Structure formats: C-alpha cells, structure tokens
Amino acid sequence: MPTPTKGPRLGGSPAHERLMLANLATSLFKHGKITTTETKAKRLRPLAEQLITKAKRGDLHSRRRVLTVIHDKDVVYTLFDEIAPRYTNRPGGYTRIIKAGVRKGDAAPMAIIELVEELQVAAPAPAKKAAARKATKQEAVAALAGDTDETPVDADTDSGAAAAKGPEEPAEGADDKA
C-alpha cells in the first residue's frame, strides 16, 4: 500500500482526490497541456508519468491498469497509440511544469503542465548543422586563402577599371602591320 500524502487532501476525501487527478490526467492526455494550480500540477506529474510508462509497455495488462484510472477509452487509445510511442527512447521525464503567475480571483499560484515533445528527427538535425557549419568554414578559409594568393589590392583596382572600359583595342600600329 502506498504511503498516504501528508497534509490536507486536494479535494477533501481520498476518493475525490483520486477522481480529480484522473480527470486532470485525462485532460492532459487529450489536450497535451493544461493550466491548473501548482499544487495540483505537482500531484498530477507522478501519476501521468506512471501512466505513460505503463502505456510504453503496451500489453493488455497495462492497458487494463490504465483503464482503472482513465475511464475514457478514446483517451486511453490516444495514450497507447500516439503518446507512448513518442517516448520509446526516453527513460522518464515526460511532463514539464511551467509556472504561470497567479489566478485573478483568489491569487492561487497557477502552472501549465504539458507533455514534453520528443521529436525523433531531432538527433540527425545537429549533425547536419555541424556539417553545414564545417562546410561554410572551409569555404570561408578557401576564400581568404584565394584572396591572399592573388594579386595585391592595388592591382585589383586597376584591373577593375580596365574591365569597366571594355575590351582593349589593338594599337593603331598593329593594324598596319597585319
């Protein structure tokens, strides 16, 4: 039997607290993130992570255990077939709590609890960026090396002026000889 939490319950009785956390978990899995009080978010986090861990197992027993907490079959289907496969390589830490200030009516501290987005394409992306950075560095080094090996700056300005005039015409004496 798990150790009961110390202090007052969230909703009054243990049964009401369980139902409230189950409804919060259902909303979290349905919408991806919810806004609630900090206390409820902190109490919801371990429950949500346990449910995701059971969903990662994917067997019938785990599905039935999740169904005892979440009574909406559509949400359980979403949890097992869409949410759990995102976290196959992640050992834990599926949720994030972000503090969101205070509620206007009673100044209760609010928080946003959301599922951490695990992108499977994220791993190859840094390698591509690193390769792109390396290529641009090599191009920059080649450009700098090419500029220093060529002619001095004064010669560039003279050739630029000659190119602006157009092609050079042969001297008048050259026409007579030909």
Contact map, one row per residue, 1 for C-alpha under 8 A:
1110000000000000000000000000000000000000000000000000000000000000000000000000000000000000000000000000000000000000000000000000000000000000000000000000000000000000000000000000000000
1111000000000000000000000000000000000000000000000000000000000000000000000000000000000000000000000000000000000000000000000000000000000000000000000000000000000000000000000000000000
1111100000000000000000000000000000000000000000000000000000000000000000000000000000000000000000000000000000000000000000000000000000000000000000000000000000000000000000000000000000
0111110000000000000000000000000000000000000000000000000000000000000000000000000000000000000000000000000000000000000000000000000000000000000000000000000000000000000000000000000000
0011111010000000000000000000000000000000000000000000000000000000000000000000000000000000000000000000000000000000000000000000000000000000000000000000000000000000000000000000000000
0001111100000000000000000000000000000000000000000000000000000000000000000000000000000000000000000000000000000000000000000000000000000000000000000000000000000000000000000000000000
0000111110000000000000000000000000000000000000000000000000000000000000000000000000000000000000000000000000000000000000000000000000000000000000000000000000000000000000000000000000
0000011111010000000000000000000000000000000000000000000000000000000000000000000000000000000000000000000000000000000000000000000000000000000000000000000000000000000000000000000000
0000101111111100100000000000000000000000000000000000000000000000000000000000000000000000000000000000000000000000000000000000000000000000000000000000000000000000000000000000000000
0000000111110000100000000000000000000001000000000000000000000000000000000000000000000000000000000000000000000000000000000000000000000000000000000000000000000000000000000000000000
0000000011111101100100000000000000000000000000000000000000000000000000000000000000000000000000000000000000000000000000000000000000000000000000000000000000000000000000000000000000
0000000111111101100000000000000000000000000000000000000000000000000000000000000000000000000000000000000000000000000000000000000000000000000000000000000000000000000000000000000000
0000000010111111100000000000000000000000000000000000000000000000000000000000000000000000000000000000000000000000000000000000000000000000000000000000000000000000000000000000000000
0000000010111111110000000000000000000000000000000000000000000000000000000000000000000000000000000000000000000000000000000000000000000000000000000000000000000000000000000000000000
0000000000001111111000000000000000000000000000000000000000000000000000000000000000000000000000000000000000000000000000000000000000000000000000000000000000000000000000000000000000
0000000000111111111100000000000000000000000000000000000000000000000000000000000000000000000000000000000000000000000000000000000000000000000000000000000000000000000000000000000000
0000000011111111111110000000000000000000000000000000000000000000000000000000000000000000000000000000000000000000000000000000000000000000000000000000000000000000000000000000000000
0000000000000111111111000000000000000000000000000000000000000000000000000000000000000000000000000000000000000000000000000000000000000000000000000000000000000000000000000000000000
0000000000000011111111100000000000000000000000000000000000000000000000000000000000000000000000000000000000000000000000000000000000000000000000000000000000000000000000000000000000
0000000000100001111111110000000000000000000000000000000000000000000000000000000000000000000000000000000000000000000000000000000000000000000000000000000000000000000000000000000000
0000000000000000111111111000000000000001001100100000000000000000000000000000000000000000000000000000000000000000000000000000000000000000000000000000000000000000000000000000000000
0000000000000000011111111100000000000000000000000000000000000000000011000000000000000000000000000000000000000000000000000000000000000000000000000000000000000000000000000000000000
0000000000000000001111111110000000000000000000000000000000000000000001000000000000000000000000000000000000000000000000000000000000000000000000000000000000000000000000000000000000
0000000000000000000111111111000000000000000100000000000000000000000000000000000000000000000000000000000000000000000000000000000000000000000000000000000000000000000000000000000000
0000000000000000000011111111100000000000000100110000000000000000000001000000000000000000000000000000000000000000000000000000000000000000000000000000000000000000000000000000000000
0000000000000000000001111111110000000000000000000000000000000000000001010010000000000000000000000000000000000000000000000000000000000000000000000000000000000000000000000000000000
0000000000000000000000111111111111000000000000000000000000000000000000000000000000000000000000000000000000000000000000000000000000000000000000000000000000000000000000000000000000
0000000000000000000000011111111111000000000000000000000000000000000000000000000000000000000000000000000000000000111000000000000000000000000000000000000000000000000000000000000000
0000000000000000000000001111111110000000000000000000000000000000000000000010011000100000000000000000000000000000000000000000000000000000000000000000000000000000000000000000000000
0000000000000000000000000111111100000000000000000000000000000000000000000010010000000000000000000000000000000000000000000000000000000000000000000000000000000000000000000000000000
0000000000000000000000000011111111000000000000000000000000000000000000000000000000000000000000000000000000000000000000000000000000000000000000000000000000000000000000000000000000
0000000000000000000000000011111111000000000000000000000000000000000000000000000000000000000000000000000000000000011000000000000000000000000000000000000000000000000000000000000000
0000000000000000000000000011101111100000000000000000000000000000000000000000000000000000000000000000000000000001111000000000000000000000000000000000000000000000000000000000000000
0000000000000000000000000011001111110000000000000000000000000000000000000000000000000000000000000000000000000001110000000000000000000000000000000000000000000000000000000000000000
0000000000000000000000000000000011111000000000000000000000000000000000000000000000000000000000000000000000000111100000000000000000000000000000000000000000000000000000000000000000
0000000000000000000000000000000001111101100000000000000000000000000000000000000000000000000000000000000000000111100000000000000000000000000000000000000000000000000000000000000000
0000000000000000000000000000000000111111100000000000000000000000000000000000000000000000000000000000000000011110000000000000000000000000000000000000000000000000000000000000000000
0000000000000000000000000000000000011111110000000000000000000000000000000000000000000000000000000010000000001110000000000000000000000000000000000000000000000000000000000000000000
0000000000000000000000000000000000001111111000000000000000000000000000000000000000000000000000000000000000000000000000000000000000000000000000000000000000000000000000000000000000
0000000001000000000010000000000000011111111100000000000000000000000000000000000000000000000000000000000000000000000000000000000000000000000000000000000000000000000000000000000000
0000000000000000000000000000000000011111111110000000000000000000000000000000000000000000000000001000000000000011100000000000000000000000000000000000000000000000000000000000000000
0000000000000000000000000000000000000111111111000000000000000000000000000000000000000000000000001000000000000000000000000000000000000000000000000000000000000000000000000000000000
0000000000000000000010000000000000000011111111100000000000000000000000000000000000000000000000000000000000000000000000000000000000000000000000000000000000000000000000000000000000
0000000000000000000010011000000000000001111111110000000000000000000000000000000000000000000000000000000000000000000000000000000000000000000000000000000000000000000000000000000000
0000000000000000000000000000000000000000111111111000000000000000000000000000000000000000000000100000000000000000100000000000000000000000000000000000000000000000000000000000000000
0000000000000000000000000000000000000000011111111100000000000000000000000000000000000000000000000000000000000000000000000000000000000000000000000000000000000000000000000000000000
0000000000000000000010001000000000000000001111111110000000000000000000000000000000000000000000000000000000000000000000000000000000000000000000000000000000000000000000000000000000
0000000000000000000000001000000000000000000111111111000000000000000000000000000000000000000000100000000000000000000000000000000000000000000000000000000000000000000000000000000000
0000000000000000000000000000000000000000000011111111100000000000000000000000000000000000000111100000000000000000000000000000000000000000000000000000000000000000000000000000000000
0000000000000000000000000000000000000000000001111111110000000000000000000000000000000000000000000000000000000000000000000000000000000000000000000000000000000000000000000000000000
0000000000000000000000000000000000000000000000111111111000000000010000000000000000000000000000000000000000000000000000000000000000000000000000000000000000000000000000000000000000
0000000000000000000000000000000000000000000000011111111100000000000000000000001000110000000001000000000000000000000000000000000000000000000000000000000000000000000000000000000000
0000000000000000000000000000000000000000000000001111111110000000000000000000000000010000000100000000000000000000000000000000000000000000000000000000000000000000000000000000000000
0000000000000000000000000000000000000000000000000111111111000110010000000000000000000000000000000000000000000000000000000000000000000000000000000000000000000000000000000000000000
0000000000000000000000000000000000000000000000000011111111100110010000000000001100010000000000000000000000000000000000000000000000000000000000000000000000000000000000000000000000
0000000000000000000000000000000000000000000000000001111111000000000000000000000100011011000000000000000000000000000000000000000000000000000000000000000000000000000000000000000000
0000000000000000000000000000000000000000000000000000111111100100000000000000000000000000000000000000000000000000000000000000000000000000000000000000000000000000000000000000000000
0000000000000000000000000000000000000000000000000000011111110110000000000000000100000000000000000000000000000000000000000000000000000000000000000000000000000000000000000000000000
0000000000000000000000000000000000000000000000000000001011111110000000000000000000000000000000000000000000000000000000000000000000000000000000000000000000000000000000000000000000
0000000000000000000000000000000000000000000000000000000001111111000000000000000000000000000000000000000000000000000000000000000000000000000000000000000000000000000000000000000000
0000000000000000000000000000000000000000000000000000000000111111100000000000000000000000000000000000000000000000000000000000000000000000000000000000000000000000000000000000000000
0000000000000000000000000000000000000000000000000000011011111111110000000000000000000000000000000000000000000000000000000000000000000000000000000000000000000000000000000000000000
0000000000000000000000000000000000000000000000000000011001111111111000000001000100000000000000000000000000000000000000000000000000000000000000000000000000000000000000000000000000
0000000000000000000000000000000000000000000000000000000000011111111100000000000000000000000000000000000000000000000000000000000000000000000000000000000000000000000000000000000000
0000000000000000000000000000000000000000000000000000000000001111111110000000000000000000000000000000000000000000000000000000000000000000000000000000000000000000000000000000000000
0000000000000000000000000000000000000000000000000010011000000111111111000001000000000000000000000000000000000000000000000000000000000000000000000000000000000000000000000000000000
0000000000000000000000000000000000000000000000000000000000000011111111111001000000000000000000000000000000000000000000000000000000000000000000000000000000000000000000000000000000
0000000000000000000000000000000000000000000000000000000000000001111111100000000000000000000000000000000000000000000000000000000000000000000000000000000000000000000000000000000000
0000000000000000000001000000000000000000000000000000000000000000111111100000000000000000000000000000000000000000000000000000000000000000000000000000000000000000000000000000000000
0000000000000000000001101100000000000000000000000000000000000000011111111011000000000000000000000000000000000000000000000000000000000000000000000000000000000000000000000000000000
0000000000000000000000000000000000000000000000000000000000000000001111111001000000000000000000000000000000000000000000000000000000000000000000000000000000000000000000000000000000
0000000000000000000000000100000000000000000000000000000000000000001001111111000000000000000000000000000000000000000000000000000000000000000000000000000000000000000000000000000000
0000000000000000000000000000000000000000000000000000000000000000001001111111100000000000000000000000000000000000000000000000000000000000000000000000000000000000000000000000000000
0000000000000000000000000000000000000000000000000000000000000000000000011111110000000000000000000000000000000000000000000000000000000000000000000000000000000000000000000000000000
0000000000000000000000000100110000000000000000000000000000000000000001011111111000000000000000000000000000000000000000000000000000000000000000000000000000000000000000000000000000
0000000000000000000000000000000000000000000000000000000000000010011001111111111100000000000000000000000000000000000000000000000000000000000000000000000000000000000000000000000000
0000000000000000000000000000000000000000000000000000000000000000000000001111111111000000000000000000000000000000000000000000000000000000000000000000000000000000000000000000000000
0000000000000000000000000000110000000000000000000000000000000000000000000111111111100000000000000000000000000000000000000000000000000000000000000000000000000000000000000000000000
0000000000000000000000000000100000000000000000000001001000000000000000000011111111110000000000000000000000000000000000000000000000000000000000000000000000000000000000000000000000
0000000000000000000000000000000000000000000000000000001101000010000000000001111111111000000000000000000000000000000000000000000000000000000000000000000000000000000000000000000000
0000000000000000000000000000000000000000000000000000000000000000000000000000111111111000000000000000000000000000000000000000000000000000000000000000000000000000000000000000000000
0000000000000000000000000000000000000000000000000000000000000000000000000000111111111100000000000000000000000000000000000000000000000000000000000000000000000000000000000000000000
0000000000000000000000000000100000000000000000000001000000000000000000000000011111111110000000000000000000000000000000000000000000000000000000000000000000000000000000000000000000
0000000000000000000000000000000000000000000000000001101100000000000000000000001111111111000000000000000000000000000000000000000000000000000000000000000000000000000000000000000000
0000000000000000000000000000000000000000000000000000000100000000000000000000000111111111000000000000000000000000000000000000000000000000000000000000000000000000000000000000000000
0000000000000000000000000000000000000000000000000000000000000000000000000000000001111111000000000000000000000000000011110000000000000000000000000000000000000000000000000000000000
0000000000000000000000000000000000000000000000000000000100000000000000000000000000111111111001000000000000000000000001000000000000000000000000000000000000000000000000000000000000
0000000000000000000000000000000000000000000000000000000100000000000000000000000000011111111000000000000000000000000000000000000000000000000000000000000000000000000000000000000000
0000000000000000000000000000000000000000000000000000000000000000000000000000000000000011111000000000000000000000000000000000000000000000000000000000000000000000000000000000000000
0000000000000000000000000000000000000000000000000000000000000000000000000000000000000011111111000000000000000000000000000000000000000000000000000000000000000000000000000000000000
0000000000000000000000000000000000000000000000000000000000000000000000000000000000000011111110000000000000000000000000000000000000000000000000000000000000000000000000000000000000
0000000000000000000000000000000000000000000000001000100000000000000000000000000000000000011111000000000000000000000000000000000000000000000000000000000000000000000000000000000000
0000000000000000000000000000000000000000000000001000000000000000000000000000000000000000011111110000000000000000000100000000000000000000000000000000000000000000000000000000000000
0000000000000000000000000000000000000000000000001001000000000000000000000000000000000010010111110000000000000000001100000000000000000000000000000000000000000000000000000000000000
0000000000000000000000000000000000000000000010011000000000000000000000000000000000000000000011111000000000000000111100000000000000000000000000000000000000000000000000000000000000
0000000000000000000000000000000000000000000000000000000000000000000000000000000000000000000011111100000000000000111100000000000000000000000000000000000000000000000000000000000000
0000000000000000000000000000000000000000110000000000000000000000000000000000000000000000000000111110000000000011110000000000000000000000000000000000000000000000000000000000000000
0000000000000000000000000000000000000000000000000000000000000000000000000000000000000000000000011111000000000011100000000000000000000000000000000000000000000000000000000000000000
0000000000000000000000000000000000000100000000000000000000000000000000000000000000000000000000001111100000001111000000000000000000000000000000000000000000000000000000000000000000
0000000000000000000000000000000000000000000000000000000000000000000000000000000000000000000000000111110000001111000000000000000000000000000000000000000000000000000000000000000000
0000000000000000000000000000000000000000000000000000000000000000000000000000000000000000000000000011111000001110000000000000000000000000000000000000000000000000000000000000000000
0000000000000000000000000000000000000000000000000000000000000000000000000000000000000000000000000001111100111100000000000000000000000000000000000000000000000000000000000000000000
0000000000000000000000000000000000000000000000000000000000000000000000000000000000000000000000000000111111111100000000000000000000000000000000000000000000000000000000000000000000
0000000000000000000000000000000000000000000000000000000000000000000000000000000000000000000000000000011111110000000000000000000000000000000000000000000000000000000000000000000000
0000000000000000000000000000000000000000000000000000000000000000000000000000000000000000000000000000001111100000000000000000000000000000000000000000000000000000000000000000000000
0000000000000000000000000000000000000000000000000000000000000000000000000000000000000000000000000000001111110000000000000000000000000000000000000000000000000000000000000000000000
0000000000000000000000000000000000000000000000000000000000000000000000000000000000000000000000000000011111111000000000000000000000000000000000000000000000000000000000000000000000
0000000000000000000000000000000000001000000000000000000000000000000000000000000000000000000000000000011101111100000000000000000000000000000000000000000000000000000000000000000000
0000000000000000000000000000000000001100000000000000000000000000000000000000000000000000000000000011111000111110000000000000000000000000000000000000000000000000000000000000000000
0000000000000000000000000000000000111100000000000000000000000000000000000000000000000000000000000011111000011111000000000000000000000000000000000000000000000000000000000000000000
0000000000000000000000000000000000111100100000000000000000000000000000000000000000000000000000001111100000001111100000000000000000000000000000000000000000000000000000000000000000
0000000000000000000000000000000011110000100000000000000000000000000000000000000000000000000000001111000000000111110000000000000000000000000000000000000000000000000000000000000000
0000000000000000000000000001000011110000100010000000000000000000000000000000000000000000000000111100000000000011111000000000000000000000000000000000000000000000000000000000000000
0000000000000000000000000001000111000000000000000000000000000000000000000000000000000000000000111000000000000001111100000000000000000000000000000000000000000000000000000000000000
0000000000000000000000000001000110000000000000000000000000000000000000000000000000000000000001110000000000000000111110000000000000000000000000000000000000000000000000000000000000
0000000000000000000000000000000000000000000000000000000000000000000000000000000000000000000011110000000000000000011111000000000000000000000000000000000000000000000000000000000000
0000000000000000000000000000000000000000000000000000000000000000000000000000000000000100000000000000000000000000001111100000000000000000000000000000000000000000000000000000000000
0000000000000000000000000000000000000000000000000000000000000000000000000000000000000110000000000000000000000000000111110000000000000000000000000000000000000000000000000000000000
0000000000000000000000000000000000000000000000000000000000000000000000000000000000000100000000000000000000000000000011111100000000000000000000000000000000000000000000000000000000
0000000000000000000000000000000000000000000000000000000000000000000000000000000000000100000000000000000000000000000001111110000000000000000000000000000000000000000000000000000000
0000000000000000000000000000000000000000000000000000000000000000000000000000000000000000000000000000000000000000000000111111100000000000000000000000000000000000000000000000000000
0000000000000000000000000000000000000000000000000000000000000000000000000000000000000000000000000000000000000000000000111111110000000000000000000000000000000000000000000000000000
0000000000000000000000000000000000000000000000000000000000000000000000000000000000000000000000000000000000000000000000011111111000000000000000000000000000000000000000000000000000
0000000000000000000000000000000000000000000000000000000000000000000000000000000000000000000000000000000000000000000000001111111100000000000000000000000000000000000000000000000000
0000000000000000000000000000000000000000000000000000000000000000000000000000000000000000000000000000000000000000000000001111111110000000000000000000000000000000000000000000000000
0000000000000000000000000000000000000000000000000000000000000000000000000000000000000000000000000000000000000000000000000111111111000000000000000000000000000000000000000000000000
0000000000000000000000000000000000000000000000000000000000000000000000000000000000000000000000000000000000000000000000000011111111100000000000000000000000000000000000000000000000
0000000000000000000000000000000000000000000000000000000000000000000000000000000000000000000000000000000000000000000000000001111111110000000000000000000000000000000000000000000000
0000000000000000000000000000000000000000000000000000000000000000000000000000000000000000000000000000000000000000000000000000111111111000000000000000000000000000000000000000000000
0000000000000000000000000000000000000000000000000000000000000000000000000000000000000000000000000000000000000000000000000000011111111100000000000000000000000000000000000000000000
0000000000000000000000000000000000000000000000000000000000000000000000000000000000000000000000000000000000000000000000000000001111111110000000000000000000000000000000000000000000
0000000000000000000000000000000000000000000000000000000000000000000000000000000000000000000000000000000000000000000000000000000111111111000000000000000000000000000000000000000000
0000000000000000000000000000000000000000000000000000000000000000000000000000000000000000000000000000000000000000000000000000000011111111100000000000000000000000000000000000000000
0000000000000000000000000000000000000000000000000000000000000000000000000000000000000000000000000000000000000000000000000000000001111111110000000000000000000000000000000000000000
0000000000000000000000000000000000000000000000000000000000000000000000000000000000000000000000000000000000000000000000000000000000111111111000000000000000000000000000000000000000
0000000000000000000000000000000000000000000000000000000000000000000000000000000000000000000000000000000000000000000000000000000000011111111100000000000000000000000000000000000000
0000000000000000000000000000000000000000000000000000000000000000000000000000000000000000000000000000000000000000000000000000000000001111111110000000000000000000000000000000000000
0000000000000000000000000000000000000000000000000000000000000000000000000000000000000000000000000000000000000000000000000000000000000111111111000000000000000000000000000000000000
0000000000000000000000000000000000000000000000000000000000000000000000000000000000000000000000000000000000000000000000000000000000000011111111100000000000000000000000000000000000
0000000000000000000000000000000000000000000000000000000000000000000000000000000000000000000000000000000000000000000000000000000000000001111111110000000000000000000000000000000000
0000000000000000000000000000000000000000000000000000000000000000000000000000000000000000000000000000000000000000000000000000000000000000111111111000000000000000000000000000000000
0000000000000000000000000000000000000000000000000000000000000000000000000000000000000000000000000000000000000000000000000000000000000000011111111100000000000000000000000000000000
0000000000000000000000000000000000000000000000000000000000000000000000000000000000000000000000000000000000000000000000000000000000000000001111111110000000000000000000000000000000
0000000000000000000000000000000000000000000000000000000000000000000000000000000000000000000000000000000000000000000000000000000000000000000111111111000000000000000000000000000000
0000000000000000000000000000000000000000000000000000000000000000000000000000000000000000000000000000000000000000000000000000000000000000000011111111100000000000000000000000000000
0000000000000000000000000000000000000000000000000000000000000000000000000000000000000000000000000000000000000000000000000000000000000000000001111111110000000000000000000000000000
0000000000000000000000000000000000000000000000000000000000000000000000000000000000000000000000000000000000000000000000000000000000000000000000111111111000000000000000000000000000
0000000000000000000000000000000000000000000000000000000000000000000000000000000000000000000000000000000000000000000000000000000000000000000000011111111100000000000000000000000000
0000000000000000000000000000000000000000000000000000000000000000000000000000000000000000000000000000000000000000000000000000000000000000000000001111111000000000000000000000000000
0000000000000000000000000000000000000000000000000000000000000000000000000000000000000000000000000000000000000000000000000000000000000000000000000111111100000000000000000000000000
0000000000000000000000000000000000000000000000000000000000000000000000000000000000000000000000000000000000000000000000000000000000000000000000000011111110110000000000000000000000
0000000000000000000000000000000000000000000000000000000000000000000000000000000000000000000000000000000000000000000000000000000000000000000000000001011111110000000000000000000000
0000000000000000000000000000000000000000000000000000000000000000000000000000000000000000000000000000000000000000000000000000000000000000000000000000001111111000000000000000000000
0000000000000000000000000000000000000000000000000000000000000000000000000000000000000000000000000000000000000000000000000000000000000000000000000000000111111100000000000000000000
0000000000000000000000000000000000000000000000000000000000000000000000000000000000000000000000000000000000000000000000000000000000000000000000000000001111111110000000000000000000
0000000000000000000000000000000000000000000000000000000000000000000000000000000000000000000000000000000000000000000000000000000000000000000000000000001111111111000000000000000000
0000000000000000000000000000000000000000000000000000000000000000000000000000000000000000000000000000000000000000000000000000000000000000000000000000000011111111100000000000000000
0000000000000000000000000000000000000000000000000000000000000000000000000000000000000000000000000000000000000000000000000000000000000000000000000000000001111111110000000000000000
0000000000000000000000000000000000000000000000000000000000000000000000000000000000000000000000000000000000000000000000000000000000000000000000000000000000111111111000000000000000
0000000000000000000000000000000000000000000000000000000000000000000000000000000000000000000000000000000000000000000000000000000000000000000000000000000000011111111100000000000000
0000000000000000000000000000000000000000000000000000000000000000000000000000000000000000000000000000000000000000000000000000000000000000000000000000000000001111111110000000000000
0000000000000000000000000000000000000000000000000000000000000000000000000000000000000000000000000000000000000000000000000000000000000000000000000000000000000111111111000000000000
0000000000000000000000000000000000000000000000000000000000000000000000000000000000000000000000000000000000000000000000000000000000000000000000000000000000000011111111100000000000
0000000000000000000000000000000000000000000000000000000000000000000000000000000000000000000000000000000000000000000000000000000000000000000000000000000000000001111111000000000000
0000000000000000000000000000000000000000000000000000000000000000000000000000000000000000000000000000000000000000000000000000000000000000000000000000000000000000111111100000000000
0000000000000000000000000000000000000000000000000000000000000000000000000000000000000000000000000000000000000000000000000000000000000000000000000000000000000000011111110000000000
0000000000000000000000000000000000000000000000000000000000000000000000000000000000000000000000000000000000000000000000000000000000000000000000000000000000000000001011111000000000
0000000000000000000000000000000000000000000000000000000000000000000000000000000000000000000000000000000000000000000000000000000000000000000000000000000000000000000001111100000000
0000000000000000000000000000000000000000000000000000000000000000000000000000000000000000000000000000000000000000000000000000000000000000000000000000000000000000000000111110000000
0000000000000000000000000000000000000000000000000000000000000000000000000000000000000000000000000000000000000000000000000000000000000000000000000000000000000000000000011111011000
0000000000000000000000000000000000000000000000000000000000000000000000000000000000000000000000000000000000000000000000000000000000000000000000000000000000000000000000001111111000
0000000000000000000000000000000000000000000000000000000000000000000000000000000000000000000000000000000000000000000000000000000000000000000000000000000000000000000000000111111100
0000000000000000000000000000000000000000000000000000000000000000000000000000000000000000000000000000000000000000000000000000000000000000000000000000000000000000000000000011111110
0000000000000000000000000000000000000000000000000000000000000000000000000000000000000000000000000000000000000000000000000000000000000000000000000000000000000000000000000111111111
0000000000000000000000000000000000000000000000000000000000000000000000000000000000000000000000000000000000000000000000000000000000000000000000000000000000000000000000000111111111
0000000000000000000000000000000000000000000000000000000000000000000000000000000000000000000000000000000000000000000000000000000000000000000000000000000000000000000000000001111111
0000000000000000000000000000000000000000000000000000000000000000000000000000000000000000000000000000000000000000000000000000000000000000000000000000000000000000000000000000111111
0000000000000000000000000000000000000000000000000000000000000000000000000000000000000000000000000000000000000000000000000000000000000000000000000000000000000000000000000000011111
